[in-house]
Amino acid sequence: ATGMEDVIVGRHFESMKDGAIIANTGHYDCEIKITDLEELSTSVRTIRPDNEEFLMPDGRRVFLLARGRLVNLAAAEGHPSEVMDMSFANQFLSLCRLAKEGASMNNEVYDITTEQDQDLATTKLETLGFSIDVLTDAQLAYLDD
């Protein structure tokens, strides 16, 4: 994450521990010198999309994510659309709240209301054909303790 080229090069790969994971969260794919890693390794295999295992001559394994490209963009499995749509919906609903109540709000950070969060979760589950279980009286009493 330096924005500079050749930050991680051959000498670094040579001293990495077995199982080291390399990912770039910086600027471009020039920070990790992949050609050095390829030249030093005896084999390369794809473990899963955007995850390669480089086998070093001494048996150590070095894992490279997203071919050294920006991992959050190139291998963005952590934010599926099913999660992002709820995030954007919550942001939109928060803006609606701000438009309605903004004049009476203090200049501070506000949490999303429990009601908004529950309503959104219920709506999302309904679109998927599911529903939220209703708590029993005993469960509600337990929460109050």
C-alpha positions as CSV (number, residue, x, y, z in Angstrom):
1,A,0.0,0.0,0.0
2,T,2.9,2.3,-0.8
3,G,2.2,3.4,-4.3
4,M,5.8,2.6,-5.2
5,E,7.0,-0.1,-7.6
6,D,9.0,-3.2,-6.5
7,V,8.3,-2.9,-2.8
8,I,8.2,-6.7,-2.4
9,V,10.9,-8.4,-4.5
10,G,12.9,-11.6,-4.7
11,R,14.8,-11.2,-1.4
12,H,11.5,-10.9,0.4
13,F,10.0,-14.0,-1.1
14,E,13.2,-15.9,-0.2
15,S,12.7,-15.1,3.5
16,M,9.0,-15.5,3.8
17,K,7.6,-18.2,6.1
18,D,5.7,-21.2,4.7
19,G,2.1,-20.2,4.1
20,A,2.8,-16.4,3.7
21,I,-0.1,-14.6,2.1
22,I,0.6,-11.6,-0.1
23,A,-2.1,-9.1,-1.0
24,N,-1.9,-5.6,-2.4
25,T,-4.2,-3.0,-0.9
26,G,-2.3,-0.1,-2.3
27,H,-2.3,1.5,-5.7
28,Y,-1.3,-0.6,-8.7
29,D,0.0,-4.1,-9.4
30,C,3.6,-2.9,-9.6
31,E,4.3,-3.1,-5.8
32,I,4.7,-6.9,-5.8
33,K,7.3,-8.1,-8.3
34,I,5.5,-11.2,-9.5
35,T,8.2,-12.0,-12.0
36,D,10.7,-12.5,-9.2
37,L,8.2,-14.8,-7.4
38,E,7.6,-16.8,-10.6
39,E,11.3,-17.2,-11.2
40,L,12.0,-18.3,-7.7
41,S,9.2,-20.9,-7.5
42,T,9.2,-24.4,-8.8
43,S,5.5,-24.5,-9.6
44,V,2.3,-22.4,-9.4
45,R,-1.2,-23.7,-9.0
46,T,-4.5,-21.9,-8.7
47,I,-6.1,-22.8,-5.3
48,R,-9.3,-20.9,-6.2
49,P,-10.1,-17.9,-8.3
50,D,-7.7,-15.1,-7.5
51,N,-5.6,-17.2,-5.1
52,E,-2.4,-18.8,-6.4
53,E,0.1,-21.0,-4.5
54,F,3.7,-20.7,-5.4
55,L,5.9,-23.6,-4.3
56,M,9.4,-22.6,-3.4
57,P,12.4,-25.0,-3.9
58,D,12.6,-25.7,-0.2
59,G,8.9,-26.7,0.0
60,R,7.6,-23.4,1.4
61,R,4.4,-22.1,-0.1
62,V,3.7,-18.5,-0.8
63,F,0.1,-17.5,-1.6
64,L,-0.6,-14.5,-3.9
65,L,-4.0,-12.9,-4.0
66,A,-5.4,-11.3,-7.2
67,R,-2.1,-11.5,-9.1
68,G,-0.9,-8.5,-7.0
69,R,-3.7,-6.3,-8.2
70,L,-5.9,-4.3,-5.7
71,V,-7.4,-7.2,-3.7
72,N,-10.5,-5.4,-2.7
73,L,-11.3,-4.7,-6.4
74,A,-9.8,-7.7,-8.2
75,A,-11.0,-10.4,-5.8
76,A,-14.0,-8.8,-4.2
77,E,-15.8,-11.8,-2.9
78,G,-16.3,-10.2,0.5
79,H,-19.2,-7.9,-0.6
80,P,-21.7,-9.9,-2.5
81,S,-24.6,-8.0,-4.0
82,E,-27.0,-9.5,-1.4
83,V,-25.0,-7.7,1.3
84,M,-24.4,-4.5,-0.7
85,D,-28.0,-3.9,-1.5
86,M,-28.9,-3.9,2.2
87,S,-26.0,-1.5,2.9
88,F,-27.2,0.8,0.2
89,A,-30.8,0.5,1.3
90,N,-29.8,1.4,4.9
91,Q,-27.8,4.4,3.6
92,F,-30.8,5.5,1.6
93,L,-33.2,5.1,4.6
94,S,-30.8,7.0,6.7
95,L,-30.8,9.9,4.2
96,C,-34.6,9.8,4.3
97,R,-34.5,10.1,8.1
98,L,-32.0,13.0,7.8
99,A,-34.2,14.8,5.3
100,K,-37.2,14.4,7.6
101,E,-35.6,15.0,11.0
102,G,-32.4,16.8,10.2
103,A,-33.4,20.2,11.4
104,S,-34.0,18.8,14.9
105,M,-30.9,16.5,15.0
106,N,-27.7,17.4,16.8
107,N,-24.4,17.6,15.0
108,E,-23.3,14.1,16.0
109,V,-23.1,10.6,14.7
110,Y,-26.4,8.6,14.9
111,D,-26.8,4.9,14.8
112,I,-29.3,3.3,12.5
113,T,-32.4,2.7,14.5
114,T,-33.3,-0.8,15.5
115,E,-36.7,-0.4,13.9
116,Q,-35.0,0.6,10.6
117,D,-32.6,-2.3,10.8
118,Q,-35.4,-4.8,11.6
119,D,-37.7,-3.5,8.9
120,L,-35.0,-3.7,6.3
121,A,-34.1,-7.3,7.4
122,T,-37.7,-8.3,7.3
123,T,-38.2,-6.8,3.8
124,K,-35.0,-8.5,2.5
125,L,-36.0,-11.9,3.8
126,E,-39.5,-11.5,2.3
127,T,-38.0,-10.9,-1.1
128,L,-36.1,-14.1,-0.7
129,G,-39.2,-16.0,0.4
130,F,-38.2,-16.2,4.1
131,S,-39.4,-14.7,7.3
132,I,-38.0,-13.8,10.7
133,D,-39.0,-16.1,13.5
134,V,-41.1,-14.6,16.2
135,L,-39.6,-14.8,19.7
136,T,-41.6,-16.7,22.3
137,D,-42.7,-15.0,25.5
138,A,-39.9,-16.9,27.3
139,Q,-37.3,-15.6,24.9
140,L,-38.6,-12.1,25.2
141,A,-38.4,-12.4,29.0
142,Y,-34.8,-13.7,28.8
143,L,-33.8,-10.6,26.7
144,D,-35.3,-8.4,29.4
145,D,-33.2,-10.0,32.1
